[in-house]
Amino acid sequence: MRAPAIFLVVMMVFAAGRAAAAADAGAGAYADGDFAAARALGRAAMTAEGAARACEAGLVIGSFFERGETRVKSLHAALDDCARAIEAGDGDVAPYLSYAVGLAFEAKRLRSRAAALRARRFFAETLSRFPDSGLAHAGLAGWHSNVSREAGLVRVALGASRAEAARGFSAALRLDPDNIAINYEYLRFLAGGAAADRRQAAAVAAKIAAAAAPDDALGRLLIERAAIIARALGGSRYEIEAALTATEPFEGVAREAPALAYMPPFRSGFPSASQSQGALP
């Protein structure tokens, strides 16, 4: 029996934007696809919103533009940036969900069951804090979706369920039906299922392709990657799985830079509102 492998959660909160994006440090550079500038500007702003933008930009950089120890360091720095945003009182779902996503990437790197379960707890806590957020529902659904692609014993050990994923995506799409990020992750979920799910996936792929062109670079990237999955839907199970693997962020990160140790800022849960300082530490 092969060793358990923890698949990452690819819920892409990055493309969702923020309610106050126009005033968000680094938002312009982020939308233009200059993620390094967005990260630098976000950190330099010394605000909760800037730290959250730095976190999101760092996750994108590590996901798609770096390899090896460099991208692992970007992942760890992104988690630290999100923690700073949360500690400074950012009340948006983005830093909470991005932190959970980052933990899922770290779980994949470590191939750790304990780390994967920790990521699930943070997705669940994000949902409990933001029950009216479609992104929060999709985040936990994405965890179930991606871990359910693993072998049966791994699914059972981690408590992953396609039924739970389906319920989560249903709630997410009721709340935010046109969100490209949610539809992209839903497409991935359906593509990894049985024949009936794959037929439905084709309709979701068409919906994404027909969406108005997003005004941010990462949204456009998601549309391009959805097209890769759509082209594989008529092929074999092997071809579909290959497309899903090729289009996931931090692809190939498993067991990368194994000597690089890291302690996440939050391990048992997010700080309470009373513990948030209202200013960057």
KOLSE-405834 format. One line per 3 residues: number of its first residue (from 1); their letters; for each residue x, y, z of C-alpha. Coordinates in steps of 0.2 Angstrom, whole numbers. Layout:
! KOLSE-405834
NUM) A) X Y Z | ...
This chain:
! KOLSE-405834
1) MRA) 0 0 0 | 7 17 -5 | 10 30 8
4) PAI) -4 42 12 | -3 58 2 | -12 74 7
7) FLV) -19 83 -7 | -20 102 -6 | -36 112 -6
10) VMM) -36 123 -21 | -50 135 -16 | -44 151 -24
13) VFA) -49 166 -13 | -37 177 -22 | -48 180 -37
16) AGR) -63 185 -26 | -57 203 -22 | -61 213 -7
19) AAA) -75 225 -3 | -63 239 -1 | -50 234 -15
22) AAD) -48 252 -21 | -41 257 -5 | -31 241 -2
25) AGA) -12 243 -3 | -5 234 -18 | -23 231 -25
28) GAY) -18 239 -42 | -2 229 -44 | -11 213 -39
31) ADG) -25 216 -52 | -12 219 -65 | -3 203 -61
34) DFA) 13 211 -53 | 11 200 -37 | 29 204 -31
37) AAR) 25 222 -31 | 8 219 -23 | 17 209 -9
40) ALG) 30 222 -6 | 17 237 -6 | 5 227 6
43) RAA) 19 224 18 | 25 242 17 | 8 249 21
46) MTA) 9 242 39 | -10 240 39 | -21 225 41
49) EGA) -28 226 24 | -10 227 17 | -4 212 26
52) ARA) -19 202 20 | -15 207 2 | 4 202 5
55) CEA) -2 185 11 | -13 183 -5 | 0 189 -17
58) GLV) 13 177 -8 | 2 162 -10 | 0 166 -29
61) IGS) 19 168 -31 | 23 152 -23 | 9 143 -32
64) FFE) 13 148 -49 | 30 157 -51 | 42 148 -40
67) RGE) 50 131 -36 | 60 122 -23 | 64 130 -6
70) TRV) 60 148 -13 | 42 144 -15 | 41 135 2
73) KSL) 48 151 10 | 35 161 1 | 22 150 8
76) HAA) 28 152 26 | 30 171 24 | 12 172 17
79) LDD) 5 163 32 | 14 175 43 | 7 190 33
82) CAR) -11 183 35 | -8 180 54 | -2 199 55
85) AIE) -18 204 46 | -29 194 58 | -20 200 73
88) AGD) -22 218 67 | -41 216 66 | -45 213 48
91) GDV) -63 208 48 | -63 202 30 | -65 183 26
94) APY) -49 184 15 | -35 183 27 | -44 169 37
97) LSY) -48 159 22 | -30 162 15 | -22 156 31
100) AVG) -32 140 30 | -27 138 12 | -9 140 16
103) LAF) -10 127 30 | -17 115 17 | -2 118 5
106) EAK) 9 115 20 | 0 99 24 | 3 93 6
109) RLR) 22 98 7 | 24 88 24 | 12 74 18
112) SRA) 5 75 36 | -11 68 41 | -11 79 57
115) AAL) -7 95 47 | -21 91 35 | -33 89 49
118) RAR) -27 106 56 | -31 114 40 | -48 107 40
121) RFF) -51 114 58 | -46 131 51 | -58 130 36
124) AET) -72 125 48 | -68 139 60 | -67 152 45
127) LSR) -85 146 40 | -91 147 58 | -85 166 58
130) FPD) -92 170 41 | -107 159 38 | -114 170 25
133) SGL) -98 170 14 | -99 159 -1 | -80 158 -1
136) AHA) -80 151 17 | -92 137 12 | -82 133 -4
139) GLA) -66 133 6 | -72 118 17 | -80 110 3
142) GWH) -64 111 -7 | -55 102 7 | -67 88 6
145) SNV) -66 88 -13 | -48 87 -14 | -44 75 0
148) SRE) -58 64 -7 | -47 61 -22 | -35 51 -11
151) AGL) -36 32 -8 | -50 25 2 | -40 23 18
154) VRV) -34 41 18 | -52 47 15 | -58 37 30
157) ALG) -44 42 41 | -46 61 37 | -65 61 37
160) ASR) -66 68 19 | -83 66 10 | -89 70 -7
163) AEA) -106 72 0 | -100 85 12 | -91 94 -3
166) ARG) -107 93 -13 | -117 101 1 | -104 115 4
169) FSA) -103 119 -14 | -122 120 -15 | -122 133 -1
172) ALR) -107 142 -8 | -116 144 -25 | -132 149 -17
175) LDP) -123 164 -9 | -112 169 -23 | -117 160 -39
178) DNI) -106 170 -51 | -90 170 -42 | -76 163 -53
181) AIN) -66 156 -39 | -80 146 -32 | -86 139 -49
184) YEY) -68 134 -53 | -66 124 -38 | -83 117 -41
187) LRF) -78 112 -58 | -63 103 -51 | -74 93 -39
190) LAG) -86 88 -53 | -72 83 -64 | -65 71 -51
193) GAA) -82 62 -49 | -92 49 -58 | -99 50 -76
196) ADR) -114 60 -71 | -103 73 -61 | -92 74 -76
199) RQA) -107 79 -88 | -112 92 -76 | -93 98 -75
202) AAV) -95 102 -94 | -109 114 -90 | -99 123 -76
205) AAK) -84 124 -88 | -95 132 -101 | -102 144 -88
208) IAA) -84 149 -83 | -79 152 -101 | -94 163 -104
211) AAA) -91 174 -89 | -87 192 -92 | -68 194 -92
214) PDD) -62 198 -75 | -52 213 -72 | -38 204 -61
217) ALG) -24 194 -68 | -28 179 -57 | -46 178 -62
220) RLL) -40 177 -80 | -28 163 -75 | -42 153 -67
223) IER) -52 154 -83 | -37 148 -93 | -35 133 -81
226) AAI) -53 129 -82 | -52 127 -100 | -38 114 -98
229) IAR) -49 104 -87 | -64 106 -99 | -53 99 -113
232) ALG) -49 84 -103 | -67 80 -99 | -70 70 -114
235) GSR) -55 59 -111 | -50 45 -100 | -50 45 -81
238) YEI) -31 46 -82 | -32 62 -93 | -44 70 -82
241) EAA) -33 67 -66 | -18 73 -76 | -27 89 -80
244) LTA) -33 91 -62 | -15 89 -56 | -7 100 -69
247) TEP) -19 115 -64 | -17 114 -45 | -7 128 -36
250) FEG) 9 122 -28 | 9 107 -40 | 23 96 -35
253) VAR) 26 103 -18 | 25 87 -9 | 40 83 1
256) EAP) 49 99 -6 | 63 107 5 | 60 94 19
259) ALA) 73 101 30 | 64 118 31 | 56 119 47
262) YMP) 41 130 51 | 29 134 65 | 13 141 60
265) PFR) 8 157 70 | -9 149 74 | -10 131 78
268) SGF) -26 128 88 | -37 141 82 | -39 160 77
271) PSA) -37 173 90 | -53 180 97 | -59 198 92
274) SQS) -53 204 110 | -36 197 106 | -34 206 90
277) QGA) -23 222 93 | -30 233 79 | -13 237 73
280) LP) 1 227 66 | 13 219 79
